[in-house]
Amino acid sequence: MSPDQNDLWFLPLGGCGEIGMNLNLYGHDDQWLMVDCGVTFADPDRAHQPHVQMPDPTFIADRADHLAGIVITHAHEDHLGALPYLWRRFRGRVYTTAFTAEVLRRKLVEFNLVGQVAIDVVKPGDRRQIGPFEVEWLNITHSIPEPQALMIRTPVGSVFHTADWKLDPAPVIGPPISPKTFQALASEPPSAMVCDSTNALVAGHSVSESELIPGLRKIIEAAPGRVVVSCFASNVARLATLMQAADQSGRRVALLGRSLKNMVSAAKATGYWDSKHRFIDPFDLGFFPRAHFMAIATGSQGEPRAALSRLARDTHPDLTLEAGDTVVFSARIIPGNELLVDALIKALKARDIEVITADETDLPIHASGHPAADELTQMYQWVKPELAIPVHGEPAHMAANAKLAGAAGVRRQLTGKNGDLFYIRPVAGIRRKAVATGRLGWDRDALIPVASD
């Protein structure tokens, strides 16, 4: 199965019909362009499965000599994390921005791939010819530095690939959203728009990251003892927000968790970390008065080995929590992690530690990085694609996205699943189950098939 010079195809191997584990392929003129290569994590009730899971890349691995290149849109695990595990199977050249490249290089060290993976660092606004595809990188807003949407052009048609995004007029890190960037695309217009569906069922507009400081500051200032805030380690914008709130509240901050330290280090190396935001060593936490420091910890999803779970069990080497201390969850619960998070909260409360979650506060303390319904409608109205292909969501999310696209004036919408082949040119359509897909898991330093159950 190979596209000819008149074809423009879209083939998702991961991330279509599910949230996470993104791996997308675009086909034209006997060549393929890979966009993103991410992981997901096993559900807690499937402890028999490997924890780290990723799309089975057999289709493109079997056609590695037809892989023009790999574009990584941003540094979140569900878009980047599988590349070190899978790269040896297809060995493509990687194109991405400076921050994402910095995060990727750190991961490659763990897999003895330093110096083997060719990485081309691009800037927002750049255009590169990658085989028969011309790729343009477009600044968009999300919860991590340098998130990029892509305009992928070929002689027969084009695709606007949003990756993860929101319309944030005042992000804490990076430039605000620029409507003109996307309105300009309507003059082409794109043959298709492949779009994030995560929050398509959420009415209205997402909260701006900059709106979180008052709520977080209120909690921190009211806390009589120690404060621990847990969030996604990759949410660099949230880390910066927390630093501002702590500074305004007169508290010093320590990081608990290797992944948090790695992200901050990458942000410093690429100029995305304010030099005035400095951390204290976790070892020194015991010497600080309880009301004068705050810790940011990994483990907002209840991960047993993360810092927050160790604090709940009182087994963390650098910090002991006491009755009257406060733990704040500045993150949403990923579906499937409810039992783990509930058990963690119960363990903390059993020790008379106050727990505050994002759905219990009068002011927001968490902002999603994905577009709600009004933002999706706005983007469709700006870009005016001929065809909408919702991805990055479960079937209900993608169906809602498609409905919004139709109401916004997009003439046709196609929804499908991993392995479905979407025809964009010359005639729009879909071939169901065109390619076999599945999952691989990382188990004892080897990749093994993950059985669906």
C-alpha positions as CSV (number, residue, x, y, z in Angstrom):
1,M,0.0,0.0,0.0
2,S,1.7,3.2,-1.2
3,P,0.4,6.6,-2.1
4,D,1.1,7.9,-5.6
5,Q,1.8,11.4,-6.8
6,N,-1.9,12.3,-6.9
7,D,-2.6,11.0,-3.4
8,L,-2.6,12.7,0.0
9,W,-3.4,10.3,2.8
10,F,-3.6,10.4,6.6
11,L,-3.0,7.2,8.6
12,P,-3.0,7.3,12.4
13,L,-1.3,4.4,14.1
14,G,-2.0,5.8,17.6
15,G,-4.0,8.6,19.1
16,C,-7.2,8.3,17.1
17,G,-10.1,6.9,19.1
18,E,-8.0,7.4,22.3
19,I,-6.3,10.1,24.2
20,G,-2.5,9.8,24.2
21,M,0.0,7.6,22.4
22,N,0.0,9.7,19.2
23,L,1.6,8.5,16.0
24,N,0.4,10.0,12.7
25,L,1.5,9.3,9.2
26,Y,0.9,11.4,6.1
27,G,1.4,9.8,2.7
28,H,2.2,11.3,-0.7
29,D,4.2,10.2,-3.8
30,D,5.5,7.0,-2.3
31,Q,6.8,8.7,0.8
32,W,5.5,9.0,4.4
33,L,5.9,11.8,7.0
34,M,5.6,10.8,10.6
35,V,4.1,13.4,13.0
36,D,4.7,12.6,16.7
37,C,5.6,9.3,18.4
38,G,4.2,9.1,21.9
39,V,3.5,6.8,24.8
40,T,0.7,6.0,27.1
41,F,0.5,4.2,30.4
42,A,-1.3,1.0,31.4
43,D,-4.6,1.4,33.3
44,P,-4.2,0.7,37.0
45,D,-6.5,-2.3,36.8
46,R,-4.2,-3.9,34.2
47,A,-1.2,-4.4,36.5
48,H,-0.3,-7.5,34.4
49,Q,0.5,-5.2,31.4
50,P,3.7,-3.2,31.0
51,H,3.4,0.2,32.4
52,V,4.8,2.1,29.4
53,Q,3.0,1.4,26.2
54,M,3.2,2.8,22.6
55,P,1.8,2.2,19.1
56,D,3.0,-0.8,17.2
57,P,5.0,0.9,14.3
58,T,5.2,-2.2,12.1
59,F,3.5,-0.6,9.1
60,I,6.1,2.2,8.9
61,A,9.0,0.1,10.1
62,D,8.4,-2.2,7.1
63,R,8.6,0.9,4.9
64,A,11.4,2.7,6.6
65,D,13.2,3.5,3.3
66,H,10.0,5.5,2.4
67,L,10.0,7.5,5.6
68,A,10.9,11.1,4.6
69,G,11.2,12.3,8.2
70,I,9.8,12.6,11.7
71,V,8.3,15.8,13.0
72,I,7.7,16.2,16.8
73,T,5.2,18.9,17.6
74,H,6.0,19.4,21.3
75,A,7.7,17.7,24.3
76,H,4.8,16.0,26.0
77,E,5.2,12.2,26.6
78,D,2.2,11.3,24.5
79,H,3.8,13.0,21.5
80,L,7.5,12.4,22.1
81,G,8.0,9.6,24.6
82,A,8.0,6.6,22.3
83,L,10.6,7.8,20.0
84,P,13.6,6.6,22.0
85,Y,12.0,3.1,22.3
86,L,11.0,2.8,18.6
87,W,13.5,4.9,16.6
88,R,15.8,1.9,15.8
89,R,12.9,0.4,13.9
90,F,12.6,3.1,11.3
91,R,15.7,5.4,11.9
92,G,14.2,8.6,10.5
93,R,15.6,12.1,10.8
94,V,13.8,14.2,13.4
95,Y,12.7,17.8,13.0
96,T,11.6,19.8,16.0
97,T,12.1,23.1,18.0
98,A,14.9,23.8,20.4
99,F,13.0,23.0,23.7
100,T,11.6,19.7,22.4
101,A,15.0,18.8,21.0
102,E,16.6,19.5,24.5
103,V,14.0,17.2,26.2
104,L,14.5,14.5,23.5
105,R,18.3,14.5,23.8
106,R,18.0,13.8,27.5
107,K,15.8,10.8,26.8
108,L,18.2,9.5,24.1
109,V,21.0,9.3,26.7
110,E,19.0,6.7,28.6
111,F,18.8,4.5,25.4
112,N,22.4,4.9,24.3
113,L,21.2,6.8,21.2
114,V,23.2,10.0,21.6
115,G,24.9,10.9,18.3
116,Q,22.8,8.3,16.4
117,V,19.6,10.2,16.0
118,A,19.9,13.1,13.5
119,I,17.9,16.1,14.9
120,D,17.2,19.2,12.9
121,V,16.3,22.1,15.1
122,V,13.7,24.4,13.5
123,K,12.2,27.7,14.6
124,P,8.5,28.7,14.7
125,G,7.7,30.1,11.3
126,D,10.3,28.0,9.5
127,R,9.4,26.1,6.3
128,R,11.3,22.9,5.5
129,Q,11.1,20.6,2.5
130,I,11.0,17.0,3.9
131,G,10.8,14.7,1.0
132,P,7.7,15.7,-1.0
133,F,6.2,17.5,2.0
134,E,6.7,21.2,2.7
135,V,6.2,21.6,6.5
136,E,5.6,25.0,8.1
137,W,5.8,25.3,11.9
138,L,3.2,27.6,13.5
139,N,3.2,28.9,17.1
140,I,0.2,27.9,19.1
141,T,-0.5,27.9,22.8
142,H,-0.5,24.8,25.1
143,S,1.0,24.0,28.5
144,I,4.6,23.5,27.5
145,P,7.2,25.7,25.7
146,E,7.2,25.8,21.9
147,P,4.0,23.9,21.0
148,Q,3.7,23.8,17.3
149,A,0.8,23.4,14.8
150,L,1.9,22.3,11.4
151,M,0.9,23.3,7.9
152,I,1.8,20.3,5.6
153,R,1.8,21.1,1.9
154,T,2.1,18.9,-1.2
155,P,1.5,19.7,-4.9
156,V,-1.9,18.0,-4.6
157,G,-3.2,19.3,-1.3
158,S,-2.5,20.4,2.2
159,V,-3.2,19.6,5.8
160,F,-3.4,21.8,8.9
161,H,-2.3,19.6,11.8
162,T,-3.1,21.2,15.1
163,A,-1.5,18.8,17.5
164,D,-2.3,19.9,21.1
165,W,-3.5,23.5,21.5
166,K,-5.8,26.0,23.1
167,L,-6.5,29.7,22.5
168,D,-4.7,31.3,25.4
169,P,-4.4,35.1,25.1
170,A,-2.0,35.3,28.1
171,P,0.1,32.2,28.5
172,V,2.7,32.3,31.3
173,I,5.4,30.9,28.9
174,G,5.7,31.8,25.2
175,P,3.8,34.1,23.0
176,P,0.0,34.6,23.1
177,I,-2.2,33.1,20.4
178,S,-2.1,35.1,17.1
179,P,-5.4,34.9,15.2
180,K,-3.8,36.3,12.1
181,T,-1.5,33.3,11.8
182,F,-4.5,31.0,11.4
183,Q,-6.8,33.3,9.6
184,A,-4.2,33.6,6.8
185,L,-4.5,29.8,6.2
186,A,-8.0,30.3,4.9
187,S,-6.7,31.9,1.7
188,E,-5.4,28.5,0.6
189,P,-7.6,26.9,2.2
190,P,-6.3,23.6,3.7
191,S,-7.6,20.5,2.2
192,A,-8.1,19.0,5.7
193,M,-7.7,20.0,9.3
194,V,-6.6,17.2,11.7
195,C,-7.6,18.4,15.1
196,D,-7.3,17.8,18.8
197,S,-10.7,16.6,20.3
198,T,-9.8,16.2,24.0
199,N,-12.2,18.8,25.3
200,A,-14.8,18.9,22.5
201,L,-17.5,18.0,25.0
202,V,-16.6,20.9,27.3
203,A,-18.7,24.0,26.7
204,G,-17.2,27.5,26.5
205,H,-13.6,28.5,26.5
206,S,-10.6,27.0,28.4
207,V,-9.1,28.9,31.3
208,S,-5.9,30.9,30.7
209,E,-2.9,29.8,32.6
210,S,-2.4,33.3,33.8
211,E,-5.8,33.2,35.6
212,L,-4.5,30.6,38.1
213,I,-2.2,32.7,40.3
214,P,-5.0,34.3,42.5
215,G,-6.5,30.9,43.3
216,L,-3.1,29.2,44.0
217,R,-1.9,32.2,46.0
218,K,-5.1,32.2,48.2
219,I,-4.5,28.5,49.1
220,I,-0.8,29.0,49.8
221,E,-1.2,32.0,51.9
222,A,-4.0,30.5,54.0
223,A,-2.1,27.3,54.7
224,P,-0.7,27.2,58.3
225,G,2.0,24.6,57.6
226,R,3.8,23.0,54.8
227,V,2.4,23.1,51.3
228,V,2.9,20.5,48.6
229,V,1.5,21.1,45.1
230,S,1.4,18.2,42.6
231,C,1.1,18.8,38.9
232,F,2.2,17.2,35.6
233,A,6.0,17.4,35.4
234,S,5.9,18.4,31.7
235,N,3.6,21.4,32.5
236,V,6.4,24.0,32.5
237,A,3.9,26.8,32.4
238,R,2.3,25.5,35.6
239,L,5.7,25.3,37.3
240,A,6.3,29.0,36.4
241,T,2.8,29.9,37.7
242,L,3.5,28.1,41.0
243,M,6.8,29.9,41.4
244,Q,5.0,33.2,41.0
245,A,2.3,32.3,43.5
246,A,4.9,31.1,46.0
247,D,7.0,34.2,45.6
248,Q,4.0,36.4,46.2
249,S,3.2,34.3,49.3
250,G,6.7,34.6,50.7
251,R,7.6,30.9,50.3
252,R,10.7,29.2,49.0
253,V,10.2,26.3,46.6
254,A,11.8,22.8,46.2
255,L,11.3,20.3,43.5
256,L,10.5,16.7,44.4
257,G,10.9,14.2,41.5
258,R,13.5,13.6,38.8
259,S,11.1,14.4,35.9
260,L,10.4,17.9,37.4
261,K,14.0,18.6,37.7
262,N,14.7,17.5,34.1
263,M,12.0,19.7,32.7
264,V,13.2,22.7,34.5
265,S,16.7,22.0,33.4
266,A,15.6,21.8,29.8
267,A,13.6,25.1,30.2
268,K,16.7,26.8,31.6
269,A,18.9,25.5,28.8
270,T,16.6,27.0,26.2
271,G,15.8,30.3,27.9
272,Y,12.3,29.5,29.1
273,W,13.0,29.7,32.8
274,D,13.1,33.1,34.6
275,S,16.5,33.2,36.4
276,K,14.9,34.9,39.4
277,H,12.9,31.6,40.1
278,R,15.4,29.6,42.1
279,F,14.9,26.5,44.1
280,I,16.1,25.3,47.5
281,D,17.7,21.9,47.8
282,P,15.2,19.3,49.0
283,F,17.7,18.2,51.6
284,D,17.3,21.6,53.3
285,L,13.6,21.4,53.6
286,G,13.8,20.1,57.1
287,F,15.5,23.3,58.2
288,F,12.9,25.7,56.9
289,P,10.0,26.8,59.1
290,R,6.8,25.0,57.9
291,A,5.1,28.1,56.8
292,H,8.0,29.4,54.7
293,F,8.4,26.8,52.0
294,M,6.4,24.9,49.3
295,A,7.3,21.8,47.5
296,I,6.2,20.9,43.9
297,A,6.0,17.2,43.6
298,T,5.4,14.6,40.9
299,G,2.5,12.1,41.3
300,S,-0.7,13.9,40.6
301,Q,-2.1,10.7,39.0
302,G,-1.4,8.6,42.1
303,E,1.7,6.9,40.7
304,P,3.0,4.6,43.4
305,R,6.7,5.4,42.9
306,A,6.2,9.2,42.5
307,A,7.1,11.7,45.2
308,L,3.6,12.4,46.4
309,S,2.8,8.7,47.0
310,R,6.0,8.4,49.0
311,L,5.0,11.5,51.0
312,A,1.7,9.9,51.8
313,R,3.4,6.8,53.0
314,D,6.0,8.9,54.9
315,T,8.8,7.2,53.0
316,H,10.2,10.2,51.2
317,P,13.9,10.8,52.0
318,D,13.8,14.6,52.1
319,L,10.4,15.6,53.6
320,T,7.9,14.4,56.2
321,L,4.4,15.8,56.2
322,E,2.5,16.3,59.5
323,A,-1.1,16.9,60.5
324,G,-2.2,20.4,59.4
325,D,0.0,20.4,56.3
326,T,-1.7,20.9,52.9
327,V,-1.5,19.0,49.6
328,V,-2.9,20.6,46.5
329,F,-3.7,18.8,43.2
330,S,-3.1,21.3,40.4
331,A,-4.0,18.8,37.7
332,R,-6.9,16.9,36.2
333,I,-7.3,13.2,36.8
334,I,-6.6,11.3,33.6
335,P,-9.5,8.8,33.0
336,G,-8.4,5.4,34.4
337,N,-6.4,6.9,37.3
338,E,-9.4,7.6,39.6
339,L,-8.8,4.7,41.9
340,L,-5.1,5.5,42.3
341,V,-5.8,9.1,43.1
342,D,-8.7,8.3,45.4
343,A,-6.4,5.9,47.4
344,L,-3.7,8.6,47.6
345,I,-6.1,11.2,48.9
346,K,-7.5,8.8,51.5
347,A,-4.0,8.0,52.7
348,L,-3.2,11.7,53.1
349,K,-6.4,12.5,54.9
350,A,-5.9,9.6,57.2
351,R,-2.9,11.5,58.5
352,D,-4.9,14.7,59.0
353,I,-3.3,16.3,56.0
354,E,-5.6,18.8,54.2
355,V,-6.2,17.9,50.6
356,I,-7.4,20.4,48.0
357,T,-8.4,19.3,44.5
358,A,-9.1,21.5,41.4
359,D,-12.8,20.8,41.5
360,E,-13.2,22.0,45.1
361,T,-12.0,25.6,44.8
362,D,-13.9,28.8,44.1
363,L,-11.0,30.1,42.0
364,P,-9.3,28.0,39.3
365,I,-6.1,26.2,40.2
366,H,-5.8,24.1,37.1
367,A,-6.2,25.1,33.4
368,S,-6.5,22.5,30.6
369,G,-4.1,22.7,27.7
370,H,-6.8,21.7,25.2
371,P,-9.6,23.6,23.4
372,A,-13.1,23.7,24.6
373,A,-16.1,23.9,22.2
374,D,-15.9,27.6,21.6
375,E,-12.2,27.5,20.7
376,L,-12.8,24.6,18.3
377,T,-15.5,26.6,16.6
378,Q,-13.3,29.7,16.4
379,M,-10.4,27.8,14.9
380,Y,-12.6,26.2,12.2
381,Q,-14.0,29.6,11.4
382,W,-10.5,31.0,11.1
383,V,-8.9,28.3,9.0
384,K,-11.9,27.2,6.9
385,P,-10.6,23.8,5.9
386,E,-12.4,21.7,3.3
387,L,-12.5,18.6,5.5
388,A,-12.3,18.0,9.3
389,I,-10.6,14.9,10.7
390,P,-11.0,14.9,14.5
391,V,-8.3,12.9,16.4
392,H,-6.8,12.9,19.9
393,G,-10.0,11.8,21.7
394,E,-12.2,8.9,22.4
395,P,-15.1,8.4,19.9
396,A,-17.5,10.7,21.8
397,H,-15.0,13.5,21.8
398,M,-14.3,13.1,18.1
399,A,-18.0,13.0,17.3
400,A,-18.5,16.2,19.2
401,N,-15.6,17.8,17.4
402,A,-17.0,16.8,14.0
403,K,-20.4,18.2,14.9
404,L,-18.7,21.6,15.9
405,A,-16.8,21.6,12.6
406,G,-20.0,21.1,10.6
407,A,-21.8,23.9,12.5
408,A,-18.8,26.2,11.8
409,G,-19.1,25.7,8.0
410,V,-16.8,22.8,7.3
411,R,-18.5,20.9,4.5
412,R,-17.3,17.4,5.4
413,Q,-16.1,15.5,8.4
414,L,-14.5,12.1,8.7
415,T,-14.1,10.2,12.0
416,G,-12.3,6.9,12.5
417,K,-9.9,4.9,14.5
418,N,-6.2,3.9,14.5
419,G,-5.5,1.9,11.3
420,D,-8.2,3.6,9.3
421,L,-6.8,5.2,6.1
422,F,-8.2,8.7,5.5
423,Y,-8.1,9.8,1.8
424,I,-7.7,13.6,1.5
425,R,-6.8,13.8,-2.2
426,P,-7.9,13.3,-4.9
427,V,-11.2,12.3,-3.4
428,A,-12.0,12.5,0.3
429,G,-13.0,9.2,1.9
430,I,-12.0,6.6,4.4
431,R,-11.0,2.9,4.3
432,R,-11.7,1.2,7.5
433,K,-9.1,-1.1,9.1
434,A,-6.7,-0.6,6.3
435,V,-3.7,-1.3,8.5
436,A,-3.3,-3.6,11.5
437,T,-2.5,-1.7,14.6
438,G,-1.7,-2.5,18.2
439,R,0.4,-1.7,21.2
440,L,3.9,-2.6,22.3
441,G,5.0,-2.5,26.0
442,W,8.4,-1.9,27.6
443,D,9.1,-4.9,29.8
444,R,12.5,-5.8,31.2
445,D,14.4,-3.7,28.6
446,A,12.5,-5.2,25.7
447,L,9.4,-4.3,23.6
448,I,6.7,-6.9,23.7
449,P,3.2,-7.0,22.2
450,V,0.4,-5.9,24.5
451,A,-2.7,-8.1,24.2
452,S,-6.0,-6.2,24.1
453,D,-8.3,-7.4,26.8
